[in-house]
Amino acid sequence: MQYKLLLSTAITAALLAACSDDKPAEKKSEPVKLAAVSTEQMADEAEARYKSSSEAIEDSEYRREGSGAIATITRPLPLQESAEPVTLTVTDTITYGQELRDQGVIARVERRITPHDALVSTMKALAPVPVTDENMVNGIAGHLQLRNDLLADNNIRSTFAVTPFQTQDDGNSFDFKGMQYETYYNEKSADIFDGQLNVEPITMTSSGKEGKGGTATLTAFKGNWGNKADGSAYLSVDPIKIEATDINGLSALEIAGIKGSGSGVAYDDTFGAFLGKGDISINNIRYTNNGRVTNIGDIIFDLDNNKTAAGNYNSTFGLTFKLDGASLQQSIPMLPVAPKNLRLNVTVNDISARANTNLSEAMQLIGEQAQQGSNNMPAAAQDKLNAALADLIRDKTRLTADLLAETDSGSASVNAHLGIRKDSSDSAETWQAALNEAKENPATLQNLLKNNLDLNIDARISKSLTDKIGLTPMIEGRGAMFVTLSDGEYRLKIENSDGKIKLNGMPLPF
């Protein structure tokens, strides 16, 4: 079977959510009732449909048993480079019959992964954050349900579920009422699907010490998201509420809902990501503590990925906090100003798919090393970073970052642009050689940077804001030689021009 099948299943279980490895497809209509056929023909159709499905276990042994079939395989799964692989057995139980055919289902496939301890180890190793609650991960692994309904015309209805369970340990308890994630897609379509998530209440109770325990509850919520054939995308999540009770009283964090949309969405296999534009808005976040309400505001994410005529990629990521400054100031009196908006925008231009892959894989290797308590750079990660650097230099990839903070007393901003000049003629090999000898002979790298680097940093802050937060004396004292005052703003500008690094237009002595 594919390693990615085990990997995706374990990661999904660890996150209590499901995402198909294949790019699924648009929901067209409810499955159509299938014609009645003989038992033998049902078995033949079920076997053929299973074996042709992307969800089938590759190289498995398929054997018919009674009114169904079994497909199974046992394979070692490497979790990390330095860790021992775990051996997992994946068993698909295939059922069919006229009752299922009346629902449009040629074959129903229920998947089981064993042994339990190996599945738990896999989930813990692949979880994005360290797992600290052994009972919870054991409970999820023991109540995991995976099912695929194989329909006609290459359609699939896939269901990932965790059935209700409770755990208790030393006065602490975890009570999960269950969840289900269902997707409907077509195996032959590229990147289109409809998904629905239902999460039932989760309650965690801690006995604590000296009566300092508490209870936290996540209320039930639903969500729907997907991509359509016309390139549009949608996301809608119901209101979410987390309540906590402890010795200090009752508090709650609430989100009025999550909405999202996209256009021109299409999966790019080479880049390993979706192209197109999209945005997600987490709306009306508020925190309540013993009846006192603090309206925090909204969080907005936006993304724009596109492919250039030369075959490289441009990617822009934006993050905006739209804050209710007046409410925040009431709850946090020490805030000297009322924040309004905080905006971060990062753009990468002309990055190749190969450089993007090497950077991502290097970061993954470094992260795995860090999880083991080591700060040493893995040799494989260094090789990938060197390969990525060569591509970044060759393609003259550029990075732009903009940060803006707005308050009721003024604003502050930083705009930075970094990249190799478009007219640069020095090769990637020349840069790599300079980097390799930088410790012994830094002058070569310094000259390359001065002659080829496109660097611009523009930082500004309103004097009215520095007056309000008490920074004006420090800026006009220690920072006077680095900033200028113009139109009510303190400004600092660094740029590399004609082989000279300039501060506020004045060349620096190096």
Buried (B, 14 or more C-beta within 10 A) or exposed (E): BBEEBBBBBBBBBBBBBBBBBBBBBBBEEEBEEBEEEEEEEBBBBBBEBBEEBBBBBEEBEBEEEEEBBBBBBEBEBEBBEEEEEBEBBBBBBBBBBEEBBEBBBBBBBBBBBBEEEBBBBBBBBBBEEEBEEEBBBBBBBBBBBBBBBBBBEBBBBBBBBBBEBEBEEEEBBBBBBBBBBBBBBBBEBBBBBBBBBBBBBBBBBBEEEEEEBBBBBBBBBEBEBBBBEEBBBBBEBBBBBBBBBBEEEEBBBBBBBBBBBBEBBBBBEEBEBBBBBBBBBBBBBBBBBEEEEBBBBBBBBBBBBEBEEEEBBBBBBBBBBBBBBEBBBBBEEEBEBBBBBBBBBBBBBBBBBBBBBBBBBBEEBBEBBEEEEEEEEBEBBEBBBBBBBBBBBBBBBBBBBBBBBBBBBBBBBBBBBBBBBEEBEBEBEBBBBBBEEEEEEEEBBEEBBBBBBBBBBBBBBBBBBBEBBEBBEEBBEEBEEBBEEEEEBBBBBBBBEEEEBBBEEEEEEE
